[in-house]
Protein backbone atom coordinates (compact mmCIF):
# COMPACT_ATOMS: atom_id res chain seq x y z
CA UNK A 1 0.00 0.00 0.00
CA UNK A 2 1.30 3.45 -0.92
CA UNK A 3 1.93 6.07 1.73
CA UNK A 4 -0.69 8.78 1.92
CA UNK A 5 0.56 12.25 0.96
CA UNK A 6 -1.43 15.30 1.99
CA UNK A 7 -2.28 17.77 -0.77
CA UNK A 8 -1.21 20.60 1.55
CA UNK A 9 2.26 19.09 1.85
CA UNK A 10 2.57 18.91 -1.93
CA UNK A 11 1.49 22.54 -2.30
CA UNK A 12 3.83 23.67 0.46
CA UNK A 13 6.80 21.96 -1.20
CA UNK A 14 5.84 23.40 -4.57
CA UNK A 15 5.56 26.93 -3.22
CA UNK A 16 8.77 26.76 -1.21
CA UNK A 17 10.69 25.46 -4.21
CA UNK A 18 9.83 28.39 -6.46
CA UNK A 19 13.36 29.72 -6.12
CA UNK A 20 13.51 31.16 -9.62
CA UNK A 21 10.12 32.84 -9.50
CA UNK A 22 10.16 36.63 -9.31
CA UNK A 23 7.33 36.34 -6.78
CA UNK A 24 8.89 33.63 -4.60
CA UNK A 25 9.28 35.95 -1.61
CA UNK A 26 5.72 37.22 -1.87
CA UNK A 27 4.44 33.65 -2.07
CA UNK A 28 6.42 32.67 1.03
CA UNK A 29 5.12 35.67 2.97
CA UNK A 30 1.52 34.96 1.97
CA UNK A 31 1.94 31.27 2.80
CA UNK A 32 3.33 31.91 6.31
CA UNK A 33 1.34 35.05 7.18
CA UNK A 34 -1.28 33.22 9.26
CA UNK A 35 1.41 31.22 11.08
CA UNK A 36 3.18 34.44 12.01
CA UNK A 37 0.25 36.64 13.07
CA UNK A 38 -2.29 33.99 14.06
CA UNK A 39 -5.68 33.09 12.64
CA UNK A 40 -7.58 36.04 14.14
CA UNK A 41 -5.20 38.78 13.01
CA UNK A 42 -4.80 37.11 9.64
CA UNK A 43 -8.56 37.35 9.15
CA UNK A 44 -8.49 41.09 9.96
CA UNK A 45 -5.63 41.96 7.62
CA UNK A 46 -4.55 41.40 4.05
CA UNK A 47 -1.25 41.61 2.26
CA UNK A 48 -1.27 44.35 -0.33
CA UNK A 49 2.23 44.69 -1.79
CA UNK A 50 5.95 44.37 -1.16
CA UNK A 51 8.24 47.14 -2.30
CA UNK A 52 11.90 47.70 -1.38
CA UNK A 53 11.66 45.21 1.51
CA UNK A 54 8.67 47.07 2.96
CA UNK A 55 5.48 45.05 3.31
CA UNK A 56 2.20 46.94 2.96
CA UNK A 57 -0.67 45.41 4.92
CA UNK A 58 -4.29 46.55 4.87
CA UNK A 59 -6.19 46.41 8.16
CA UNK A 60 -9.98 46.62 8.48
CA UNK A 61 -10.27 49.23 11.24
CA UNK A 62 -8.34 51.29 13.79
CA UNK A 63 -8.70 48.69 16.54
CA UNK A 64 -6.89 46.03 14.50
CA UNK A 65 -4.44 48.62 13.21
CA UNK A 66 -3.40 49.43 16.78
CA UNK A 67 -3.01 45.72 17.58
CA UNK A 68 -0.82 45.19 14.52
CA UNK A 69 1.32 48.21 15.41
CA UNK A 70 1.87 46.84 18.91
CA UNK A 71 3.08 43.54 17.46
CA UNK A 72 4.97 44.99 14.49
CA UNK A 73 8.52 44.22 15.68
CA UNK A 74 7.61 40.63 16.58
CA UNK A 75 5.83 40.16 13.26
CA UNK A 76 8.88 41.33 11.32
CA UNK A 77 11.21 39.13 13.38
CA UNK A 78 9.02 36.03 13.03
CA UNK A 79 8.30 36.59 9.34
CA UNK A 80 12.01 36.97 8.59
CA UNK A 81 12.65 33.51 10.08
CA UNK A 82 11.01 32.09 6.94
CA UNK A 83 13.01 34.25 4.52
CA UNK A 84 16.60 34.18 3.34
CA UNK A 85 18.85 37.02 4.49
CA UNK A 86 18.61 38.99 1.23
CA UNK A 87 14.80 38.61 1.22
CA UNK A 88 14.19 39.90 4.74
CA UNK A 89 11.51 42.46 5.51
CA UNK A 90 12.85 45.76 6.86
CA UNK A 91 9.53 47.35 7.75
CA UNK A 92 5.79 46.87 7.61
CA UNK A 93 3.41 49.68 6.78
CA UNK A 94 -0.09 49.07 8.16
CA UNK A 95 -3.00 51.15 6.91
CA UNK A 96 -6.78 51.09 7.23
CA UNK A 97 -8.59 49.85 4.16
CA UNK A 98 -11.76 47.90 3.50
CA UNK A 99 -10.71 46.65 0.12
CA UNK A 100 -9.42 43.11 0.24
CA UNK A 101 -6.65 42.68 -2.31
CA UNK A 102 -3.94 40.12 -1.70
CA UNK A 103 -0.44 39.83 -3.11
C-alpha positions as CSV (number, residue, x, y, z in Angstrom):
1,X,0.0,0.0,0.0
2,X,1.3,3.5,-0.9
3,X,1.9,6.1,1.7
4,X,-0.7,8.8,1.9
5,X,0.6,12.3,1.0
6,X,-1.4,15.3,2.0
7,X,-2.3,17.8,-0.8
8,X,-1.2,20.6,1.5
9,X,2.3,19.1,1.9
10,X,2.6,18.9,-1.9
11,X,1.5,22.5,-2.3
12,X,3.8,23.7,0.5
13,X,6.8,22.0,-1.2
14,X,5.8,23.4,-4.6
15,X,5.6,26.9,-3.2
16,X,8.8,26.8,-1.2
17,X,10.7,25.5,-4.2
18,X,9.8,28.4,-6.5
19,X,13.4,29.7,-6.1
20,X,13.5,31.2,-9.6
21,X,10.1,32.8,-9.5
22,X,10.2,36.6,-9.3
23,X,7.3,36.3,-6.8
24,X,8.9,33.6,-4.6
25,X,9.3,35.9,-1.6
26,X,5.7,37.2,-1.9
27,X,4.4,33.6,-2.1
28,X,6.4,32.7,1.0
29,X,5.1,35.7,3.0
30,X,1.5,35.0,2.0
31,X,1.9,31.3,2.8
32,X,3.3,31.9,6.3
33,X,1.3,35.0,7.2
34,X,-1.3,33.2,9.3
35,X,1.4,31.2,11.1
36,X,3.2,34.4,12.0
37,X,0.3,36.6,13.1
38,X,-2.3,34.0,14.1
39,X,-5.7,33.1,12.6
40,X,-7.6,36.0,14.1
41,X,-5.2,38.8,13.0
42,X,-4.8,37.1,9.6
43,X,-8.6,37.3,9.1
44,X,-8.5,41.1,10.0
45,X,-5.6,42.0,7.6
46,X,-4.6,41.4,4.0
47,X,-1.3,41.6,2.3
48,X,-1.3,44.4,-0.3
49,X,2.2,44.7,-1.8
50,X,5.9,44.4,-1.2
51,X,8.2,47.1,-2.3
52,X,11.9,47.7,-1.4
53,X,11.7,45.2,1.5
54,X,8.7,47.1,3.0
55,X,5.5,45.0,3.3
56,X,2.2,46.9,3.0
57,X,-0.7,45.4,4.9
58,X,-4.3,46.5,4.9
59,X,-6.2,46.4,8.2
60,X,-10.0,46.6,8.5
61,X,-10.3,49.2,11.2
62,X,-8.3,51.3,13.8
63,X,-8.7,48.7,16.5
64,X,-6.9,46.0,14.5
65,X,-4.4,48.6,13.2
66,X,-3.4,49.4,16.8
67,X,-3.0,45.7,17.6
68,X,-0.8,45.2,14.5
69,X,1.3,48.2,15.4
70,X,1.9,46.8,18.9
71,X,3.1,43.5,17.5
72,X,5.0,45.0,14.5
73,X,8.5,44.2,15.7
74,X,7.6,40.6,16.6
75,X,5.8,40.2,13.3
76,X,8.9,41.3,11.3
77,X,11.2,39.1,13.4
78,X,9.0,36.0,13.0
79,X,8.3,36.6,9.3
80,X,12.0,37.0,8.6
81,X,12.6,33.5,10.1
82,X,11.0,32.1,6.9
83,X,13.0,34.3,4.5
84,X,16.6,34.2,3.3
85,X,18.8,37.0,4.5
86,X,18.6,39.0,1.2
87,X,14.8,38.6,1.2
88,X,14.2,39.9,4.7
89,X,11.5,42.5,5.5
90,X,12.8,45.8,6.9
91,X,9.5,47.4,7.7
92,X,5.8,46.9,7.6
93,X,3.4,49.7,6.8
94,X,-0.1,49.1,8.2
95,X,-3.0,51.2,6.9
96,X,-6.8,51.1,7.2
97,X,-8.6,49.9,4.2
98,X,-11.8,47.9,3.5
99,X,-10.7,46.7,0.1
100,X,-9.4,43.1,0.2
101,X,-6.7,42.7,-2.3
102,X,-3.9,40.1,-1.7
103,X,-0.4,39.8,-3.1
